[in-house]
């Protein structure tokens, strides 16, 4: 009798082990999250601590029913996520324009904690090529540098059930904004953040200089300020330009209600008030036709326009930025100023 009991006990132990192994097997996730390809994030303002900034995310997601898109803003691309100092997403809103593949009207935004944004749709819809979604009213980090956004999509509205993942990188600089994908290299900078046209002695044409004194001729290579871009983004990089202007939608050099209006570089002549910015001496970059040289026809705007592009990976690619202006005999006296904003968006 005792031998039979022992035999039954052994069988029970063996069956217990088998059931444990089966449970362990089915507890292992069957699949891993797919990688979001061709991913990037484009931001509307590059200045540190800028408020009301829009973050436009894009990438190719899997054609699976997606019910949650989560974005985490971090100081690193992996490991523990530390929210960048000064960043605020607690009042982030859904921007209704700029979406693709996903229908923005179906999605609801939530801000469960600072640095984390979630978009959810209880019914869900399939992702796909060139998916994009846009959130706004974000405050940029308070220190210049490069930061990361970890993106995850899920099959459940409670943000569980992994579908896709990817990490993008953006940089905040004084007057310059940069975006990039995690795992890729990126550097974007300006050689001088304060340049000037000096003081007019008449109504002559003047060019900005690095010492802010201005000159009556165009500056040489590398002056008055030079943008430098390095990235291994195989899809190329687009550098855009726009200015702050008078803060009410008018581009140009301003002094209170007085404005030296934006104009094409080829139309700047002595005696006529006008202000232009153009690129010159590009190395490994292609300057956009409208901003290529002192005879270009592009007119500066408060909306972003393409200034220069890189066709692929580049190392220390440069382009000089040259403001040029003239005044009329009735231009009002005073101190005029403007802020130029450059945004670089690489695609990996």
Buried (B, 14 or more C-beta within 10 A) or exposed (E): EEEEEEEEEEEEEEEEEEEEEEEEEEEEEEEEBBBBBBBBBBBBBBBBBBEEBBBBBBBBBBEBBBBBBBBBBBBEBEEEBEBBEEBBBBEBBBBEEBBBBBEBEEBEBBBEEBBBBBBBBEEBBEBBEEBBBBBBBBBBBEEBEBBBBBBBBBBBBEBEBBBBBBBBBBBBBEBBBBBBBBEBEBBBBBBBEEBBBBEBEEBEBBBBBBBEEBBEEBBEEEBBBBBBBBBBBEBBBBBBBBBBBBEEEBBBBBBEEBBBBBBBBBEBEBEBBBBBBBBBBBEBBBBBEBBBBBEBBBBBBBEBBBBBBBEBBBEEBBBBBBBBBBBEEEBEEEEBEBEBBBBBBBBB
